[in-house]
Amino acid sequence: MIAIGVFAAPHLTVRAGLAVEAIATLLAGTYCLLNFWRCREPHCIVSGTGWAMLALFEFAELGLGRNLIDRSEGLAFLIVLVLAFAFETI
């Protein structure tokens, strides 16, 4: 559900898209950080921290009212996911 929000956001207006992305990314990051508390999976801390930082960046973009990285937040979301699972694998 969160990934759908992140990848659907570029098809909305700039402000609406940024709001959807920021909220979805913040929810994903919060879930992962809380899940780390419960299960201690290494990927949870990487994805939770990465998505929380991405959410802060998206909220800053929302405050400015424009995209700073040319609507590539969905790609950044995926990169954090890949890095988290790579960390888990290592």
LOFIKOL-379577 format. One record per residue (C-alpha): residue number from 1; x, z, y. Coordinates in nm, 3 decimals. Each point is the difference from the previous one (the first is absolute). Last residue first. Layout:
<sites>
<site n="NUM" X="X" Z="Z" Y="Y"/>
...
</sites>
This chain:
<sites>
<site n="90" X="2.584" Z="0.425" Y="-0.949"/>
<site n="89" X="-0.353" Z="-0.091" Y="-0.104"/>
<site n="88" X="-0.159" Z="0.246" Y="0.242"/>
<site n="87" X="0.210" Z="-0.134" Y="0.287"/>
<site n="86" X="-0.105" Z="-0.355" Y="-0.092"/>
<site n="85" X="-0.359" Z="0.124" Y="-0.003"/>
<site n="84" X="0.031" Z="0.136" Y="0.351"/>
<site n="83" X="0.189" Z="-0.303" Y="0.129"/>
<site n="82" X="-0.272" Z="-0.232" Y="-0.131"/>
<site n="81" X="-0.274" Z="0.207" Y="0.167"/>
<site n="80" X="0.192" Z="0.018" Y="0.329"/>
<site n="79" X="0.043" Z="-0.378" Y="-0.009"/>
<site n="78" X="-0.372" Z="-0.043" Y="-0.065"/>
<site n="77" X="-0.097" Z="0.199" Y="0.311"/>
<site n="76" X="0.259" Z="-0.194" Y="0.204"/>
<site n="75" X="-0.165" Z="-0.323" Y="-0.115"/>
<site n="74" X="-0.338" Z="0.130" Y="0.109"/>
<site n="73" X="0.151" Z="0.101" Y="0.336"/>
<site n="72" X="0.110" Z="-0.357" Y="0.065"/>
<site n="71" X="-0.237" Z="-0.065" Y="0.291"/>
<site n="70" X="0.269" Z="-0.143" Y="0.229"/>
<site n="69" X="0.234" Z="0.301" Y="0.001"/>
<site n="68" X="-0.092" Z="0.159" Y="0.334"/>
<site n="67" X="-0.373" Z="-0.051" Y="-0.026"/>
<site n="66" X="-0.203" Z="0.072" Y="0.310"/>
<site n="65" X="-0.224" Z="0.262" Y="0.159"/>
<site n="64" X="0.283" Z="0.230" Y="0.104"/>
<site n="63" X="-0.182" Z="0.298" Y="-0.148"/>
<site n="62" X="-0.081" Z="-0.205" Y="-0.309"/>
<site n="61" X="0.367" Z="-0.090" Y="-0.034"/>
<site n="60" X="0.088" Z="0.371" Y="0.018"/>
<site n="59" X="-0.267" Z="0.068" Y="-0.264"/>
<site n="58" X="0.161" Z="-0.270" Y="-0.217"/>
<site n="57" X="0.344" Z="0.160" Y="0.040"/>
<site n="56" X="-0.140" Z="0.339" Y="-0.096"/>
<site n="55" X="-0.168" Z="-0.161" Y="-0.302"/>
<site n="54" X="0.331" Z="-0.161" Y="-0.105"/>
<site n="53" X="0.168" Z="0.342" Y="0.018"/>
<site n="52" X="-0.275" Z="0.150" Y="-0.219"/>
<site n="51" X="0.026" Z="-0.298" Y="-0.235"/>
<site n="50" X="0.372" Z="0.052" Y="-0.050"/>
<site n="49" X="-0.031" Z="0.376" Y="-0.043"/>
<site n="48" X="-0.278" Z="-0.027" Y="-0.256"/>
<site n="47" X="0.162" Z="-0.296" Y="-0.179"/>
<site n="46" X="0.334" Z="0.177" Y="-0.036"/>
<site n="45" X="-0.145" Z="0.344" Y="-0.077"/>
<site n="44" X="-0.245" Z="-0.141" Y="-0.252"/>
<site n="43" X="0.263" Z="-0.216" Y="-0.170"/>
<site n="42" X="0.185" Z="0.312" Y="-0.114"/>
<site n="41" X="-0.296" Z="0.134" Y="-0.201"/>
<site n="40" X="-0.033" Z="0.375" Y="0.068"/>
<site n="39" X="-0.356" Z="0.015" Y="-0.143"/>
<site n="38" X="-0.197" Z="0.228" Y="0.233"/>
<site n="37" X="0.202" Z="0.015" Y="0.324"/>
<site n="36" X="0.086" Z="-0.367" Y="-0.048"/>
<site n="35" X="-0.374" Z="-0.073" Y="-0.011"/>
<site n="34" X="-0.038" Z="0.152" Y="0.346"/>
<site n="33" X="0.275" Z="-0.227" Y="0.132"/>
<site n="32" X="-0.148" Z="-0.301" Y="-0.177"/>
<site n="31" X="-0.353" Z="0.064" Y="0.129"/>
<site n="30" X="0.124" Z="0.052" Y="0.354"/>
<site n="29" X="0.196" Z="-0.325" Y="-0.007"/>
<site n="28" X="-0.295" Z="-0.199" Y="-0.134"/>
<site n="27" X="-0.238" Z="0.154" Y="0.255"/>
<site n="26" X="0.245" Z="-0.070" Y="0.283"/>
<site n="25" X="0.038" Z="-0.361" Y="-0.116"/>
<site n="24" X="-0.376" Z="-0.051" Y="-0.008"/>
<site n="23" X="-0.048" Z="0.160" Y="0.343"/>
<site n="22" X="0.280" Z="-0.200" Y="0.161"/>
<site n="21" X="-0.103" Z="-0.328" Y="-0.161"/>
<site n="20" X="-0.366" Z="0.038" Y="0.098"/>
<site n="19" X="0.092" Z="0.094" Y="0.358"/>
<site n="18" X="0.251" Z="-0.284" Y="0.028"/>
<site n="17" X="-0.255" Z="-0.250" Y="-0.124"/>
<site n="16" X="-0.265" Z="0.125" Y="0.241"/>
<site n="15" X="0.243" Z="-0.024" Y="0.293"/>
<site n="14" X="0.128" Z="-0.346" Y="-0.092"/>
<site n="13" X="-0.335" Z="-0.151" Y="-0.096"/>
<site n="12" X="-0.059" Z="-0.020" Y="-0.372"/>
<site n="11" X="0.157" Z="-0.236" Y="-0.256"/>
<site n="10" X="0.331" Z="0.186" Y="0.012"/>
<site n="9" X="-0.184" Z="0.316" Y="-0.115"/>
<site n="8" X="-0.108" Z="-0.136" Y="-0.338"/>
<site n="7" X="0.344" Z="0.069" Y="-0.153"/>
<site n="6" X="0.017" Z="0.364" Y="0.105"/>
<site n="5" X="-0.365" Z="0.069" Y="-0.074"/>
<site n="4" X="0.023" Z="-0.161" Y="-0.344"/>
<site n="3" X="0.314" Z="0.206" Y="-0.068"/>
<site n="2" X="-0.194" Z="0.318" Y="0.082"/>
<site n="1" X="-0.281" Z="-0.089" Y="-0.241"/>
</sites>
